[in-house]
C-alpha cells in the first residue's frame, strides 16, 4: 500500500513539472486579453529601437529546447528523490516487520519459560509426594488393640507396631473416662476431644515391627471406681449408660530419632457389660476420638 502511494506521488510530480507552471499561462492569456480590449497609441522613437536591437543582439533569448531540458532535469531530480524516499520506506517497513517478529519470538520464549517453570514445580511436588509416600511406607505405625487377659476377669489394651521400622514410645496421656446415654451417642458429632495432659514415659519403650507392648489393664473394680457410685455402675451394667475410655500415645521413628517431630495414635474403646463377652473392651469408640499421624 505504501509503495502504491509513492508511485502515485511520482506520476503526479512528473506531470506537474512537465506541464510547467499553470499560473504563468493564465497570466499570459490575461495580458493578451487586456491588450486586445484596450488599444494604445505608441510613439516610435528611433533611438529606442536602436537600443532594443543592440540588446537583442547582445543577449539572445533562451530557446524552447533549453527550457525543455531544464524541466527534464528537474523531473529527474524529483524522481531520484522519490526513489530515495521509497527505498527508505522499504527499509523502515522491513525493520518494523523484523521488530514484530522479534516481539512474537520473545513472547513465545517467555511463554515457554513459564511453562517450563510450571512443569518443574509440578515435578518437584510429585517428587516430594513420592518421597513422602516412600517414607510413610517405611516408617513405624502404632495401632491399639484389646485382648482378654488369660486366667483373670480383665481386659487389656496393647500397642502394636504395624510399620517396617522400630518405634520408640515417649509420651502418653492419662486415661480418660466418659459416661453418656445411648440416645446421646446417636446425635454425637465427630470431634477431637481434650485428651488431658501428655506426660513423658518414665522409661521410653521401643517396639520392633510386628511386636506389641501392654499399655492399660481394665477390671470391673476399675469400672466401679470410675463410676463413683453403685447407681452409675448398675446403669452401666443395665445398658442405660455407656462407658468410654480414651487416650493417646506419641512415638518417634528410630530412623529419624534426632528429629523433634512425633507421630501420634489416639484410641477410644467402649466398655461392654454383656455376660457372655470375654473381652470387655471394644475398639468401636466415639467418632472423632481415634486418629493417627
C-alpha positions as CSV (number, residue, x, y, z in Angstrom):
1,X,0.0,0.0,0.0
2,X,2.8,2.4,0.9
3,X,4.6,1.7,-2.4
4,X,1.5,2.3,-4.4
5,X,1.1,5.7,-2.8
6,X,4.7,6.6,-3.6
7,X,4.2,5.6,-7.3
8,X,1.2,7.9,-7.5
9,X,3.2,10.7,-6.0
10,X,6.0,10.2,-8.6
11,X,3.5,10.3,-11.5
12,X,1.8,13.4,-10.2
13,X,5.2,15.1,-9.8
14,X,6.3,14.2,-13.3
15,X,3.0,15.6,-14.7
16,X,3.3,18.9,-12.8
17,X,6.9,19.5,-13.8
18,X,6.4,18.6,-17.5
19,X,3.4,20.8,-18.0
20,X,5.2,23.8,-16.5
21,X,3.6,26.5,-14.3
22,X,-0.1,26.9,-15.0
23,X,0.0,30.3,-13.3
24,X,2.3,31.8,-16.0
25,X,0.0,30.6,-18.8
26,X,-3.0,32.2,-17.1
27,X,-1.1,35.4,-16.7
28,X,-0.1,35.4,-20.4
29,X,-3.6,34.9,-21.6
30,X,-4.8,37.6,-19.3
31,X,-2.3,40.1,-20.7
32,X,-3.2,39.3,-24.2
33,X,-6.9,39.9,-23.5
34,X,-6.1,43.2,-21.9
35,X,-4.1,44.2,-25.0
36,X,-6.9,43.4,-27.3
37,X,-9.6,45.2,-25.3
38,X,-7.7,48.5,-24.8
39,X,-5.7,49.7,-27.8
40,X,-2.9,52.1,-27.1
41,X,-1.0,54.7,-29.2
42,X,2.7,54.1,-29.4
43,X,5.2,56.9,-30.2
44,X,8.1,55.4,-32.2
45,X,11.5,56.6,-31.2
46,X,14.3,55.6,-33.5
47,X,16.9,55.8,-30.7
48,X,14.8,53.4,-28.6
49,X,14.5,51.0,-31.4
50,X,18.3,51.1,-31.9
51,X,18.9,50.3,-28.2
52,X,16.5,47.3,-28.3
53,X,18.1,45.9,-31.3
54,X,21.5,46.2,-29.7
55,X,20.3,44.4,-26.6
56,X,18.7,41.7,-28.6
57,X,21.9,41.0,-30.4
58,X,24.0,41.0,-27.2
59,X,21.7,38.7,-25.1
60,X,19.9,36.1,-27.2
61,X,16.8,34.7,-25.5
62,X,16.6,31.0,-24.3
63,X,15.3,28.6,-26.8
64,X,12.5,26.1,-26.3
65,X,14.9,23.2,-26.2
66,X,16.8,24.7,-23.4
67,X,13.7,25.2,-21.3
68,X,12.6,21.6,-22.0
69,X,16.0,20.2,-20.9
70,X,15.7,22.2,-17.7
71,X,12.3,20.8,-17.0
72,X,13.5,17.2,-17.6
73,X,16.5,17.8,-15.3
74,X,14.0,18.9,-12.6
75,X,11.9,15.8,-13.3
76,X,15.0,13.6,-13.0
77,X,16.0,15.2,-9.7
78,X,12.4,14.8,-8.3
79,X,12.3,11.2,-9.4
80,X,15.6,10.4,-7.8
81,X,14.3,12.0,-4.5
82,X,11.1,10.0,-4.6
83,X,13.1,6.7,-5.3
84,X,15.3,7.5,-2.3
85,X,12.2,8.1,-0.2
86,X,10.7,4.8,-1.4
87,X,13.9,2.9,-0.5
88,X,13.9,4.5,3.0
89,X,10.3,3.5,3.5
90,X,11.1,-0.1,2.4
91,X,13.9,-0.2,5.0
92,X,11.5,1.1,7.7
93,X,8.9,-1.5,6.7
94,X,11.5,-4.3,6.9
95,X,12.7,-3.1,10.3
96,X,9.1,-2.9,11.5
97,X,8.4,-6.5,10.4
98,X,11.7,-7.6,12.0
99,X,10.7,-5.9,15.2
100,X,7.3,-7.6,15.2
101,X,8.8,-11.0,14.5
102,X,11.3,-10.4,17.4
103,X,8.5,-9.4,19.7
104,X,6.5,-12.6,18.9
105,X,9.6,-14.7,19.4
106,X,10.2,-13.0,22.7
107,X,6.7,-13.6,23.8
108,X,6.9,-17.3,22.8
109,X,10.1,-17.7,24.7
110,X,8.6,-16.1,27.8
111,X,5.6,-18.5,27.5
112,X,7.9,-21.5,27.1
113,X,9.9,-20.4,30.1
114,X,6.7,-20.0,32.1
115,X,5.5,-23.5,31.1
116,X,8.9,-24.9,31.9
117,X,8.8,-23.3,35.4
118,X,5.3,-24.7,36.0
119,X,6.4,-28.2,34.8
120,X,9.4,-28.0,37.1
121,X,7.2,-27.0,40.0
122,X,4.8,-29.9,39.3
123,X,7.8,-32.3,39.1
124,X,9.1,-31.1,42.4
125,X,5.7,-31.6,44.0
126,X,5.5,-35.1,42.5
127,X,9.0,-35.9,43.7
128,X,8.2,-34.6,47.2
129,X,5.0,-36.6,47.3
130,X,6.8,-39.7,46.1
131,X,9.4,-39.3,48.8
132,X,6.7,-38.8,51.4
133,X,4.9,-41.9,50.3
134,X,8.1,-43.9,50.5
135,X,8.9,-42.6,53.9
136,X,5.3,-43.3,55.1
137,X,5.6,-46.9,53.7
138,X,8.9,-47.5,55.7
139,X,8.0,-45.6,58.9
140,X,6.5,-47.3,62.1
141,X,2.7,-47.2,62.6
142,X,1.5,-47.8,66.1
143,X,-2.1,-49.2,66.4
144,X,-4.1,-50.0,69.6
145,X,-6.0,-53.3,70.0
146,X,-7.6,-55.1,73.0
147,X,-7.5,-58.6,74.3
148,X,-8.9,-60.5,77.3
149,X,-6.2,-61.3,79.9
150,X,-5.9,-65.0,80.4
151,X,-6.9,-66.5,83.8
152,X,-8.4,-63.3,85.1
153,X,-11.5,-61.1,84.7
154,X,-9.7,-58.3,83.0
155,X,-9.2,-56.9,79.5
156,X,-6.1,-55.1,78.4
157,X,-5.0,-52.6,75.7
158,X,-1.8,-53.2,73.6
159,X,0.2,-51.0,71.2
160,X,1.4,-52.8,68.2
161,X,4.0,-51.6,65.6
162,X,2.4,-52.3,62.2
163,X,5.1,-50.5,60.3
164,X,8.5,-51.6,58.9
165,X,10.9,-49.8,61.2
166,X,11.3,-49.7,65.1
167,X,9.4,-47.1,67.1
168,X,10.0,-45.5,70.5
169,X,7.1,-44.7,72.7
170,X,7.9,-41.4,74.5
171,X,4.6,-39.7,75.6
172,X,1.3,-40.9,76.9
173,X,-1.9,-39.2,78.0
174,X,-3.9,-40.1,81.1
175,X,-6.7,-42.5,80.8
176,X,-10.0,-40.6,80.3
177,X,-13.4,-42.0,81.2
178,X,-16.7,-40.8,79.8
179,X,-20.3,-41.8,80.6
180,X,-23.1,-40.9,78.2
181,X,-26.6,-42.1,77.4
182,X,-27.1,-44.3,74.4
183,X,-29.5,-41.7,72.9
184,X,-26.7,-39.1,73.1
185,X,-24.5,-41.3,71.0
186,X,-26.9,-41.1,68.1
187,X,-26.6,-37.3,68.0
188,X,-22.9,-37.3,68.8
189,X,-20.9,-35.1,66.3
190,X,-17.4,-36.3,65.4
191,X,-14.9,-34.0,67.2
192,X,-11.5,-34.3,68.7
193,X,-11.7,-34.3,72.5
194,X,-9.4,-32.9,75.1
195,X,-7.0,-35.8,76.0
196,X,-5.7,-34.0,79.0
197,X,-2.0,-33.6,79.9
198,X,0.6,-35.6,77.9
199,X,3.4,-36.9,80.1
200,X,6.7,-38.4,79.2
201,X,7.1,-42.1,79.9
202,X,9.4,-43.0,82.8
203,X,11.2,-45.3,80.5
204,X,10.7,-45.0,76.7
205,X,9.5,-48.2,75.2
206,X,11.0,-49.5,71.9
207,X,8.6,-51.6,69.7
208,X,10.0,-53.5,66.8
209,X,8.0,-54.2,63.7
210,X,5.1,-56.7,64.3
211,X,5.7,-56.6,68.0
212,X,3.4,-55.1,70.7
213,X,3.5,-53.9,74.3
214,X,1.0,-53.6,77.1
215,X,-0.3,-50.1,77.9
216,X,-3.6,-50.5,80.0
217,X,-5.4,-53.1,82.1
218,X,-9.2,-52.7,82.9
219,X,-11.0,-54.7,85.5
220,X,-14.5,-54.5,87.0
221,X,-13.1,-52.9,90.1
222,X,-11.6,-50.1,87.9
223,X,-15.1,-49.5,86.4
224,X,-16.8,-49.3,89.8
225,X,-14.1,-46.8,90.9
226,X,-14.6,-44.6,87.9
227,X,-18.4,-44.7,88.0
228,X,-18.0,-43.2,91.6
229,X,-21.3,-44.7,92.7
230,X,-23.1,-48.0,92.7
231,X,-26.1,-46.5,90.9
232,X,-24.0,-45.5,87.9
233,X,-22.3,-48.8,87.8
234,X,-25.7,-50.6,87.8
235,X,-26.8,-48.2,85.0
236,X,-23.7,-49.3,83.0
237,X,-24.4,-52.9,83.6
238,X,-28.0,-52.4,82.6
239,X,-27.1,-50.6,79.4
240,X,-28.7,-47.2,80.3
241,X,-25.3,-45.6,80.4
242,X,-22.4,-46.2,78.0
243,X,-18.8,-46.1,79.3
244,X,-16.0,-45.0,77.0
245,X,-12.2,-44.9,77.8
246,X,-9.9,-42.9,75.5
247,X,-6.3,-41.6,75.4
248,X,-3.3,-41.1,73.0
249,X,0.4,-42.0,72.6
250,X,3.3,-40.2,71.0
251,X,6.2,-42.0,69.4
252,X,9.3,-41.5,67.3
253,X,10.8,-43.2,64.3
254,X,14.1,-44.7,65.3
255,X,15.5,-44.0,61.8
256,X,14.9,-40.3,62.5
257,X,15.5,-40.3,66.2
258,X,17.2,-36.9,66.0
259,X,14.0,-35.3,64.6
260,X,11.9,-33.2,67.0
261,X,8.6,-34.3,65.4
262,X,6.4,-37.0,66.8
263,X,3.8,-39.3,65.5
264,X,0.5,-39.7,67.4
265,X,-2.0,-42.5,67.9
266,X,-5.3,-41.7,69.6
267,X,-7.6,-44.5,70.8
268,X,-11.1,-44.9,72.2
269,X,-12.8,-48.1,73.4
270,X,-16.3,-49.0,74.6
271,X,-16.7,-51.0,77.8
272,X,-19.1,-53.9,77.3
273,X,-21.2,-55.4,80.1
274,X,-22.7,-58.4,78.3
275,X,-22.1,-61.5,80.4
276,X,-21.1,-63.8,77.5
277,X,-18.4,-61.5,76.3
278,X,-14.9,-62.3,77.5
279,X,-13.2,-59.2,76.2
280,X,-15.0,-56.2,77.7
281,X,-13.1,-53.6,75.6
282,X,-14.5,-52.9,72.1
283,X,-12.4,-50.7,69.8
284,X,-15.6,-49.2,68.3
285,X,-15.4,-46.0,70.2
286,X,-16.8,-42.5,69.7
287,X,-16.4,-40.9,66.2
288,X,-13.5,-38.4,66.0
289,X,-11.7,-39.8,69.1
290,X,-9.4,-42.1,67.1
291,X,-6.8,-40.8,64.7
292,X,-3.2,-41.5,63.5
293,X,-0.4,-39.1,62.4
